[in-house]
Amino acid sequence: MSNTVTLGKKIKGYLLILTLLSVINLLTSPSYMWVVWPAIGMGIGLVVSTLSRNKPRAC
């Protein structure tokens, strides 16, 4: 059995965490949307992870 996490599961986790952070942001400081910074950081990580999985392996 493989230990890899599918892209769909990563995206679901990304959306779940950002939804939670968005709620916290709106409840604590609705005048400043700081949640964009974690979204950008997590998005970069998601893209890098996806690109590295699709890289051909050396023989």
SULWOPE-V377392 format. One record per residue. OMEGA is omega in radians with two decimals (* if undefined). BURIAL is 1 if it has 24 or more other ideal C-beta (glycine too) atoms within 12 Angstrom, else 0. Layout:
omega->OMEGA burial->BURIAL
omega->OMEGA burial->BURIAL
This chain:
omega->-3.08 burial->0
omega->3.12 burial->0
omega->-3.10 burial->0
omega->3.10 burial->0
omega->-3.11 burial->0
omega->3.13 burial->0
omega->3.12 burial->0
omega->3.11 burial->0
omega->3.11 burial->0
omega->-3.14 burial->0
omega->3.10 burial->0
omega->3.10 burial->0
omega->3.10 burial->0
omega->-3.13 burial->1
omega->3.12 burial->0
omega->3.14 burial->0
omega->3.14 burial->0
omega->3.05 burial->1
omega->3.10 burial->0
omega->3.12 burial->0
omega->3.11 burial->1
omega->3.10 burial->0
omega->3.11 burial->0
omega->3.13 burial->0
omega->-3.11 burial->0
omega->3.12 burial->0
omega->-3.05 burial->0
omega->-3.11 burial->0
omega->-3.08 burial->0
omega->-3.12 burial->0
omega->3.12 burial->0
omega->-3.10 burial->0
omega->3.14 burial->0
omega->-3.09 burial->0
omega->3.11 burial->1
omega->-3.12 burial->0
omega->3.04 burial->0
omega->3.13 burial->0
omega->3.12 burial->0
omega->-3.14 burial->0
omega->3.12 burial->0
omega->3.11 burial->0
omega->3.09 burial->0
omega->3.11 burial->0
omega->3.12 burial->0
omega->3.14 burial->1
omega->-3.14 burial->0
omega->3.12 burial->0
omega->3.14 burial->0
omega->-3.14 burial->0
omega->-3.13 burial->0
omega->3.11 burial->0
omega->-3.08 burial->0
omega->-3.14 burial->0
omega->3.11 burial->0
omega->-3.12 burial->0
omega->3.08 burial->0
omega->-3.13 burial->0
omega->* burial->0
